[in-house]
Amino acid sequence: MVNKICILGLGYIGLPTASIFATNGFDVVGVDTNPQVIETVNRGGIHIQEPGLQTLVQAAVKSGRLRAALEVESADVFIIAVPTPVTKDKRADLTFVRNAGHMIAPVLQRGNLVVLESTSPPGTCERILKPVLEESGQQAGKDFGLAYCPERVIPGRTMRELIQNDRVVGGIDRLSAEAASKLYKVFVEGKIQLTDCTTAEMVKLMENTYRDVNIALSNELAMLCEEMGISAWEVVELANLHPRVNIHLPGPGVGGHCIAVDPWFIVERFPSLANMINLGRTINDSMPLHVVKRLQTILDGISSPRVAVLGVSFKGNIDDARSTPALPVIWGLEQAGIGFTIYDPHVRDFEYELSTLQEALTGADCILLLTDHDEFKFLYPQELGKLMRRQIVFDTRNILGHELWRQCGFTVFRLGVGGLEKVNINQEKVIS
Ligand SMILES: NC(=O)c1ccc[n+]([C@@H]2O[C@H](COP(=O)([O-])OP(=O)(O)OC[C@H]3O[C@@H](n4cnc5c(N)ncnc54)[C@H](O)[C@@H]3O)[C@@H](O)[C@H]2O)c1
């Protein structure tokens, strides 16, 4: 019988999970190595933006069922939701998973269940976590259960998807998988599929790898269409009318801590076999440079150009700018000697200074739209144009009402669209 759950890592995954278990009647202790996170959660606050999370955490803490601590405590179940970043040389950094295992081992008791939720290379449960936990003197599958249950939520819809998504639960043995499945059934409305640990690890990685390779295909299409003078967006839209085709959309690169990271975990283990996966990653990682090169062409002839970068989070409507493709774009701007200001209505934490929209646009020659935040769809170009030195926009997400922007005097460029339009430096639109 499970009464107490200890969740290690109170980030985008751990904190929502902890508060859902707490509001479902479990005694939950959330452990994090960051004292600020502990302090914030214990007063019912949140340190990340996620719709619906604040209300749930507040309710969970107020009910006395959720508290945060720096130290791991004995419990019936341990859930690990710590980061699994990729190193500079594209290898999985499993330090946090190992550390979490070392923190659990001293308090691990017979009959406990340990669940790893962090996205991990195939074999992590068996080859990395199991030996660390067995330093307790107990044996996985005999004395304690061990399962892998990957998280498949999308930031911005985490609270809904935690409950509604189907889950894959892989056990070190059948009993571990069943125990983990029973635990998640408390709040999961989707189907729960049982398998072994390594299969579950690979399922999670392949979901994101499929999307990464698909986006790479689309990005390649974007570059081809720019050469051909046609629109990749139209090609994708029309091709996707076919019942068995689902081409993803191109963009300025793939970011975040999932799609841009997970494929490397497969490449790392099987470098000579994972050729397509490797190529997909390489194409997507080349997109920021492609955006900068295209921008250089757009701004050709303008002296001391300045660009207003709109959006730096790795995807729309979230505050998360970790591993965002906006960062290599900005490095490229710096290298190319293009001045820039940055505006993002969601992001609070970023390596570069953020401005208000008005500050960012004042005196700019060009808007470079990198993220598909909903707010950007409703920008009113006539007013914005008045602030700018030149009215040029480069939309890498194809979200603006381009006709309206043109009517308001803007020259519009889109990623994936071959340019019929060119800007001359006197701001006259030239149709070639
Ligand atoms: N964020 C997502 O949308 C998402 C989706 C699917 C899967 N994942 C995966 O889930 C895992 C967690 O991701 P996240 O976005 O929640 O990370 P995060 O960085 O938001 O949070 C992780 C937290 O773990 C803490 N931490 C690090 N080491 C610890 C330890 N030994 N003990 C306790 N706490 C520790 C950190 O201080 C941090 O607060 C990663 O493997 C990620 O790939 C994330």
PDBQT file of the ligand as one rigid body, heavy atoms in Angstrom, charges set to zero:
ROOT
HETATM    1  N1  LIG A 501      10.168  19.691 -19.301  1.00  0.00    +0.000 N 
HETATM    2  C1  LIG A 501       9.480  18.888 -20.094  1.00  0.00    +0.000 C 
HETATM    3  O1  LIG A 501       8.529  19.298 -20.735  1.00  0.00    +0.000 OA
HETATM    4  C2  LIG A 501       9.844  17.424 -20.211  1.00  0.00    +0.000 A 
HETATM    5  C3  LIG A 501       9.015  16.583 -20.960  1.00  0.00    +0.000 A 
HETATM    6  C4  LIG A 501       9.318  15.235 -21.026  1.00  0.00    +0.000 A 
HETATM    7  C5  LIG A 501      10.431  14.743 -20.366  1.00  0.00    +0.000 A 
HETATM    8  N2  LIG A 501      11.232  15.588 -19.653  1.00  0.00    +0.000 N 
HETATM    9  C6  LIG A 501      12.383  15.018 -18.968  1.00  0.00    +0.000 C 
HETATM   10  O2  LIG A 501      12.141  15.060 -17.578  1.00  0.00    +0.000 OA
HETATM   11  C7  LIG A 501      13.364  15.244 -16.862  1.00  0.00    +0.000 C 
HETATM   12  C8  LIG A 501      13.246  16.463 -15.969  1.00  0.00    +0.000 C 
HETATM   13  O3  LIG A 501      13.052  17.589 -16.780  1.00  0.00    +0.000 OA
HETATM   14  P1  LIG A 501      12.559  18.990 -16.213  1.00  0.00    +0.000 P 
HETATM   15  O4  LIG A 501      12.218  19.810 -17.390  1.00  0.00    +0.000 OA
HETATM   16  O5  LIG A 501      11.553  18.780 -15.153  1.00  0.00    +0.000 OA
HETATM   17  O6  LIG A 501      13.906  19.518 -15.535  1.00  0.00    +0.000 OA
HETATM   18  P2  LIG A 501      14.086  20.831 -14.641  1.00  0.00    +0.000 P 
HETATM   19  O7  LIG A 501      15.465  21.311 -14.875  1.00  0.00    +0.000 OA
HETATM   20  O8  LIG A 501      12.927  21.761 -14.847  1.00  0.00    +0.000 OA
HETATM   21  O9  LIG A 501      13.964  20.287 -13.160  1.00  0.00    +0.000 OA
HETATM   22  C9  LIG A 501      14.829  19.373 -12.617  1.00  0.00    +0.000 C 
HETATM   23  C10 LIG A 501      15.016  19.713 -11.147  1.00  0.00    +0.000 C 
HETATM   24  O10 LIG A 501      15.818  18.680 -10.588  1.00  0.00    +0.000 OA
HETATM   25  C11 LIG A 501      16.628  19.259  -9.580  1.00  0.00    +0.000 C 
HETATM   26  N3  LIG A 501      17.688  18.303  -9.269  1.00  0.00    +0.000 N 
HETATM   27  C12 LIG A 501      18.862  18.057  -9.905  1.00  0.00    +0.000 A 
HETATM   28  N4  LIG A 501      19.503  17.059  -9.319  1.00  0.00    +0.000 NA
HETATM   29  C13 LIG A 501      18.733  16.629  -8.292  1.00  0.00    +0.000 A 
HETATM   30  C14 LIG A 501      18.851  15.616  -7.316  1.00  0.00    +0.000 A 
HETATM   31  N5  LIG A 501      19.900  14.771  -7.294  1.00  0.00    +0.000 N 
HETATM   32  N6  LIG A 501      17.881  15.485  -6.408  1.00  0.00    +0.000 NA
HETATM   33  C15 LIG A 501      16.802  16.296  -6.412  1.00  0.00    +0.000 A 
HETATM   34  N7  LIG A 501      16.629  17.273  -7.307  1.00  0.00    +0.000 NA
HETATM   35  C16 LIG A 501      17.570  17.430  -8.240  1.00  0.00    +0.000 A 
HETATM   36  C17 LIG A 501      17.048  20.577 -10.182  1.00  0.00    +0.000 C 
HETATM   37  O11 LIG A 501      17.457  21.491  -9.183  1.00  0.00    +0.000 OA
HETATM   38  C18 LIG A 501      15.757  21.016 -10.885  1.00  0.00    +0.000 C 
HETATM   39  O12 LIG A 501      14.957  21.841 -10.058  1.00  0.00    +0.000 OA
HETATM   40  C19 LIG A 501      14.457  15.366 -17.930  1.00  0.00    +0.000 C 
HETATM   41  O13 LIG A 501      15.021  14.112 -18.156  1.00  0.00    +0.000 OA
HETATM   42  C20 LIG A 501      13.667  15.793 -19.160  1.00  0.00    +0.000 C 
HETATM   43  O14 LIG A 501      14.322  15.432 -20.356  1.00  0.00    +0.000 OA
HETATM   44  C21 LIG A 501      10.953  16.916 -19.550  1.00  0.00    +0.000 A 
ENDROOT
TORSDOF 0
